[in-house]
Amino acid sequence: MLPPDAAPVGGGELTNPTPRSGARRMQEPALPAQRPDAGVAGSLGGLADELAGTEPEYPVFSGTPGKINDQMGSQTFPFVPARQFDGAEVGRLSLRAASHIGANHQHSGIAREDDYAFARTDDEQFVVATVADGLGAAQARFSHMGAYWASRFVTRRLIAHYEEHRNWDIEPTDVAAKVSQQIMKTAGILVGDDTPELYSTTFVSLIGRVEDATFFAFRVGDPTVMIGVDGCWHDIFGSGGDDGTLVSTATDVIPSNNPKAARRIWDKPVVNAPVLLMSDGLSTVLERDGAASRELLTALAQPPRTLDFMRILGFRERGAHDDRTAIGLWWG
């Protein structure tokens, strides 16, 4: 069980790095309890007040974006790491997260456009995890910022809803609409330009019940959730929406005035099997390459060490040049 005063971590900030010299073992970061006065991974500062119902004068971040350069607009955030990783344990649930820059972005000097965030509820009954995938398009030159904000804003909004209402009576499309407004407002303040297309991103969020190993997820766009069972990966969105109809949100993004979200409920306990939220940089590889899919399933049969999860996710694959991000969950 995590201590109630665990320091907020996630979204890639390495809180206890191992020095290059010395023999200290890296400490697994603790997953923070999210309260109205606590920030999600990446520190939302005063934005927590807005989610708690009090409109702040302006949002406060732990860092300040650098000067915008139109020629290299994707570098507005001055220090976007090429790779990042996190991990946590909550009751019977193990969580690992990692993000890798794709070869195309690395060779072109463009920032990684994927991001993620995760948190647990204050009663430790649920975990919320989000993976966001910025749109790789010329008109979305600040999509890495959209992904950064979307992953944190969605996660924080879901946590805040539960801690206020003690239920998950939410409408995914409404969450996406409110997060869209929040991204545009924040962009207008910090960047000075709230044009939605500049920050286009997709995302997938999962709310997992710690005790009984069930979850539900929703998404805007093509990030997805896969479960590794029966020797292969099963895409939970592959069979459509809750009513069994085929639902495609592959072309939808936020910010948007009319976002569309698809939801799936998984009410069968998932025990001793990996559940992965992922950007399309990973899902497309698993869908087209049977050998890579099987090898990854073998490597992730049990929760690896946090650093090993990042290394496993960074496997080389011919033709796979996109950013690659995933959050893995294992119920013991």
C-alpha positions as CSV (number, residue, x, y, z in Angstrom):
1,M,0.0,0.0,0.0
2,L,1.3,3.5,-0.8
3,P,1.8,6.0,1.9
4,P,-0.8,8.7,2.0
5,D,1.8,11.5,1.7
6,A,3.4,9.9,-1.4
7,A,5.0,12.6,-3.6
8,P,3.3,13.2,-7.0
9,V,5.2,11.5,-9.8
10,G,4.5,10.4,-13.3
11,G,4.4,11.7,-16.9
12,G,8.1,11.0,-17.2
13,E,9.7,12.9,-14.3
14,L,12.3,10.6,-12.8
15,T,12.2,11.3,-9.1
16,N,14.9,8.8,-7.9
17,P,17.4,8.4,-10.7
18,T,20.4,6.1,-10.1
19,P,23.7,8.1,-10.2
20,R,26.2,7.0,-12.8
21,S,28.6,6.2,-10.0
22,G,27.7,4.3,-6.8
23,A,25.7,1.2,-6.1
24,R,22.3,2.6,-5.1
25,R,19.3,0.8,-6.6
26,M,16.7,2.9,-8.3
27,Q,13.7,3.3,-6.0
28,E,10.3,2.6,-7.6
29,P,8.4,5.8,-7.5
30,A,5.2,5.9,-5.5
31,L,1.9,6.6,-7.2
32,P,0.3,9.8,-5.7
33,A,-3.0,10.1,-4.1
34,Q,-4.8,12.7,-6.1
35,R,-6.6,15.3,-4.0
36,P,-8.1,18.6,-5.1
37,D,-4.8,20.3,-3.9
38,A,-2.5,17.7,-5.5
39,G,-1.2,17.8,-9.1
40,V,-1.1,15.0,-11.6
41,A,2.2,13.9,-13.0
42,G,3.9,16.9,-14.4
43,S,2.5,19.2,-11.7
44,L,-0.6,21.1,-12.8
45,G,-0.2,23.7,-10.0
46,G,-3.1,26.2,-10.0
47,L,-5.0,24.2,-12.6
48,A,-6.1,21.9,-9.8
49,D,-8.2,24.8,-8.4
50,E,-10.2,24.9,-11.7
51,L,-10.9,21.2,-11.5
52,A,-12.0,21.6,-7.9
53,G,-14.6,24.2,-9.0
54,T,-12.6,27.4,-8.4
55,E,-11.6,29.3,-11.4
56,P,-7.9,30.3,-11.1
57,E,-6.6,33.6,-12.3
58,Y,-4.2,31.7,-14.6
59,P,-2.8,28.2,-14.8
60,V,0.6,27.6,-13.1
61,F,3.1,25.0,-14.3
62,S,6.3,23.8,-12.8
63,G,8.2,24.9,-15.9
64,T,7.8,27.7,-18.4
65,P,7.6,26.9,-22.1
66,G,10.5,28.3,-24.1
67,K,10.3,31.0,-26.8
68,I,8.3,29.9,-29.8
69,N,10.2,29.5,-33.0
70,D,8.0,29.2,-36.1
71,Q,10.6,27.2,-38.0
72,M,11.0,24.7,-35.2
73,G,7.6,25.1,-33.6
74,S,7.6,21.6,-32.1
75,Q,10.4,22.7,-29.7
76,T,8.2,25.1,-27.8
77,F,8.6,23.0,-24.7
78,P,12.4,23.4,-24.4
79,F,13.3,20.0,-22.8
80,V,11.0,17.3,-24.1
81,P,12.9,14.0,-23.2
82,A,13.4,11.5,-25.9
83,R,12.4,8.7,-23.5
84,Q,10.6,8.6,-20.2
85,F,9.3,6.0,-17.8
86,D,7.5,5.5,-14.5
87,G,6.1,2.7,-12.4
88,A,4.0,2.1,-9.3
89,E,2.3,-0.6,-7.2
90,V,-1.3,-0.1,-5.8
91,G,-2.6,-3.1,-3.9
92,R,-2.6,-6.1,-6.2
93,L,-2.1,-3.9,-9.2
94,S,1.3,-3.2,-10.8
95,L,1.7,-0.3,-13.3
96,R,4.5,0.5,-15.7
97,A,4.7,3.4,-18.2
98,A,7.2,4.3,-20.9
99,S,7.5,6.6,-23.9
100,H,10.0,6.5,-26.8
101,I,10.7,9.0,-29.5
102,G,10.3,7.6,-33.0
103,A,13.2,7.4,-35.4
104,N,11.6,10.0,-37.8
105,H,11.3,12.6,-35.0
106,Q,14.7,11.8,-33.6
107,H,16.4,12.2,-37.0
108,S,14.4,15.4,-37.9
109,G,15.0,17.1,-34.5
110,I,11.3,17.1,-33.7
111,A,10.0,16.6,-30.2
112,R,8.4,13.4,-29.1
113,E,4.6,13.9,-29.6
114,D,3.3,11.1,-27.3
115,D,2.7,11.5,-23.6
116,Y,1.0,9.8,-20.6
117,A,-0.2,10.4,-17.1
118,F,-1.6,8.2,-14.4
119,A,-2.9,8.5,-10.8
120,R,-4.9,6.7,-8.2
121,T,-8.0,7.8,-6.3
122,D,-7.6,8.9,-2.7
123,D,-9.2,5.7,-1.4
124,E,-6.9,3.6,-3.5
125,Q,-9.8,1.7,-5.1
126,F,-9.2,2.9,-8.7
127,V,-6.3,3.8,-11.0
128,V,-6.7,6.2,-13.9
129,A,-4.3,6.1,-16.8
130,T,-4.1,8.0,-20.0
131,V,-1.9,7.8,-23.1
132,A,-2.1,10.7,-25.6
133,D,-0.7,10.7,-29.1
134,G,-0.1,14.1,-30.8
135,L,-1.2,14.3,-34.4
136,G,1.8,14.1,-36.7
137,A,0.8,16.8,-39.2
138,A,2.3,20.0,-40.4
139,Q,-0.6,22.1,-39.2
140,A,-0.4,20.5,-35.7
141,R,3.1,21.8,-34.9
142,F,2.4,22.1,-31.2
143,S,0.8,18.6,-31.0
144,H,3.3,17.5,-28.4
145,M,1.9,20.2,-26.1
146,G,-1.6,19.0,-26.9
147,A,-0.6,15.5,-25.9
148,Y,1.1,16.7,-22.7
149,W,-1.9,18.7,-21.6
150,A,-4.5,16.1,-22.7
151,S,-2.9,13.2,-20.8
152,R,-2.8,15.3,-17.6
153,F,-6.1,17.1,-18.0
154,V,-8.1,14.0,-18.7
155,T,-6.5,12.0,-15.8
156,R,-7.0,14.9,-13.4
157,R,-10.6,15.6,-14.4
158,L,-11.6,11.9,-14.0
159,I,-9.9,11.7,-10.6
160,A,-11.6,15.0,-9.5
161,H,-15.0,13.7,-10.6
162,Y,-14.6,10.5,-8.6
163,E,-13.4,12.3,-5.4
164,E,-16.3,14.7,-5.6
165,H,-19.1,12.2,-6.5
166,R,-17.7,8.8,-5.6
167,N,-19.0,7.3,-8.8
168,W,-18.0,7.0,-12.5
169,D,-21.2,8.4,-13.9
170,I,-19.4,10.3,-16.7
171,E,-20.0,10.8,-20.4
172,P,-16.7,10.4,-22.3
173,T,-17.7,12.9,-25.0
174,D,-18.4,15.5,-22.3
175,V,-15.0,14.8,-20.8
176,A,-13.3,15.3,-24.2
177,A,-15.2,18.5,-24.8
178,K,-14.3,20.0,-21.4
179,V,-10.6,19.0,-21.8
180,S,-10.7,20.6,-25.3
181,Q,-11.8,23.9,-23.8
182,Q,-9.1,23.5,-21.1
183,I,-6.3,22.9,-23.7
184,M,-7.4,26.0,-25.7
185,K,-7.6,28.2,-22.7
186,T,-4.1,27.1,-21.5
187,A,-2.6,27.5,-24.9
188,G,-4.0,31.0,-25.2
189,I,-2.4,32.0,-22.0
190,L,1.0,30.2,-22.3
191,V,1.5,30.3,-26.0
192,G,-0.6,33.2,-27.1
193,D,-2.4,31.2,-29.8
194,D,-5.5,29.1,-29.1
195,T,-6.1,27.8,-32.6
196,P,-7.3,24.2,-32.0
197,E,-5.5,22.6,-35.0
198,L,-2.1,23.5,-33.6
199,Y,-2.5,21.2,-30.6
200,S,-4.4,18.3,-32.2
201,T,-4.0,15.1,-30.3
202,T,-5.7,11.8,-29.7
203,F,-5.9,9.9,-26.4
204,V,-7.2,6.7,-24.6
205,S,-8.0,6.6,-20.9
206,L,-8.6,3.6,-18.6
207,I,-10.3,3.5,-15.2
208,G,-9.3,0.3,-13.4
209,R,-10.7,-1.1,-10.2
210,V,-7.8,-2.3,-8.1
211,E,-9.7,-5.0,-6.1
212,D,-11.6,-7.0,-8.8
213,A,-9.3,-6.5,-11.8
214,T,-12.0,-5.0,-14.1
215,F,-11.9,-1.7,-16.0
216,F,-13.5,0.5,-18.6
217,A,-11.8,2.7,-21.2
218,F,-12.7,5.4,-23.7
219,R,-10.8,7.1,-26.4
220,V,-10.8,9.8,-29.0
221,G,-8.8,8.8,-32.1
222,D,-6.8,5.6,-32.6
223,P,-4.8,4.9,-29.4
224,T,-6.1,1.7,-27.9
225,V,-6.1,-0.9,-25.1
226,M,-5.0,-4.4,-25.7
227,I,-5.1,-7.5,-23.4
228,G,-2.6,-10.3,-23.7
229,V,-4.5,-13.5,-23.4
230,D,-4.6,-16.9,-25.1
231,G,-1.2,-16.3,-26.8
232,C,-2.2,-13.1,-28.6
233,W,-3.2,-9.4,-28.1
234,H,-6.9,-8.6,-28.1
235,D,-7.8,-5.0,-29.0
236,I,-10.8,-4.2,-26.8
237,F,-12.0,-1.5,-29.3
238,G,-11.8,-3.9,-32.2
239,S,-15.4,-5.1,-31.9
240,G,-17.0,-1.7,-31.7
241,G,-19.0,0.2,-29.0
242,D,-20.9,-0.9,-25.9
243,D,-23.9,-1.9,-28.0
244,G,-21.9,-4.1,-30.3
245,T,-22.0,-1.7,-33.3
246,L,-18.8,-0.9,-35.1
247,V,-17.4,2.5,-33.9
248,S,-14.5,4.2,-35.5
249,T,-12.9,7.3,-34.0
250,A,-9.7,7.0,-35.9
251,T,-9.9,10.5,-37.5
252,D,-11.2,12.3,-34.4
253,V,-8.9,14.6,-32.3
254,I,-9.1,17.1,-29.5
255,P,-9.2,20.1,-29.1
256,S,-12.6,20.0,-30.9
257,N,-15.9,21.7,-30.5
258,N,-17.6,18.4,-31.2
259,P,-15.4,15.5,-30.1
260,K,-16.5,11.9,-30.5
261,A,-15.5,9.3,-28.0
262,A,-15.9,5.5,-28.0
263,R,-16.2,3.6,-24.8
264,R,-15.7,-0.1,-23.9
265,I,-16.5,-1.8,-20.6
266,W,-14.4,-4.9,-19.5
267,D,-16.3,-6.5,-16.7
268,K,-14.4,-9.9,-16.7
269,P,-11.5,-9.9,-14.2
270,V,-8.1,-9.7,-16.0
271,V,-5.7,-11.6,-13.7
272,N,-2.1,-12.6,-14.5
273,A,-2.4,-11.0,-18.0
274,P,-1.0,-7.7,-19.2
275,V,-3.3,-4.9,-20.1
276,L,-1.7,-2.2,-22.3
277,L,-2.8,1.3,-23.2
278,M,-0.8,2.3,-26.2
279,S,-0.3,4.8,-29.0
280,D,-0.5,3.7,-32.6
281,G,3.2,3.6,-32.8
282,L,3.0,0.3,-30.9
283,S,-0.5,-1.0,-31.9
284,T,0.3,-0.9,-35.6
285,V,3.4,-3.0,-35.0
286,L,1.5,-5.6,-32.9
287,E,-1.3,-5.8,-35.6
288,R,1.0,-6.4,-38.5
289,D,3.9,-8.4,-37.1
290,G,3.0,-11.7,-35.5
291,A,6.6,-12.4,-34.3
292,A,7.0,-9.1,-32.6
293,S,3.5,-9.5,-31.0
294,R,4.4,-12.9,-29.6
295,E,7.7,-11.8,-28.3
296,L,6.3,-8.8,-26.6
297,L,3.6,-10.9,-25.0
298,T,6.2,-13.3,-23.6
299,A,8.3,-10.4,-22.3
300,L,5.3,-8.8,-20.6
301,A,3.7,-12.0,-19.2
302,Q,4.7,-10.7,-15.7
303,P,5.3,-7.0,-14.7
304,P,8.9,-6.2,-15.4
305,R,11.1,-3.8,-13.5
306,T,10.3,-0.2,-14.5
307,L,13.5,0.3,-16.4
308,D,13.1,-3.0,-18.1
309,F,9.6,-2.0,-19.3
310,M,11.1,1.0,-21.1
311,R,13.8,-1.2,-22.7
312,I,11.3,-3.8,-23.8
313,L,9.1,-1.1,-25.4
314,G,12.1,0.2,-27.3
315,F,12.6,-2.8,-29.6
316,R,13.7,-2.2,-33.1
317,E,11.3,-3.0,-36.0
318,R,11.8,-2.5,-39.7
319,G,9.5,0.3,-40.9
320,A,8.4,1.3,-37.4
321,H,9.5,5.0,-37.1
322,D,6.7,6.5,-35.0
323,D,6.8,7.5,-31.4
324,R,5.9,4.6,-29.1
325,T,4.1,4.9,-25.8
326,A,2.4,2.5,-23.5
327,I,1.1,2.1,-19.9
328,G,1.0,-1.5,-18.7
329,L,-1.2,-2.9,-15.9
330,W,-1.0,-6.3,-14.2
331,W,-3.4,-7.5,-11.6
332,G,-1.8,-10.3,-9.5
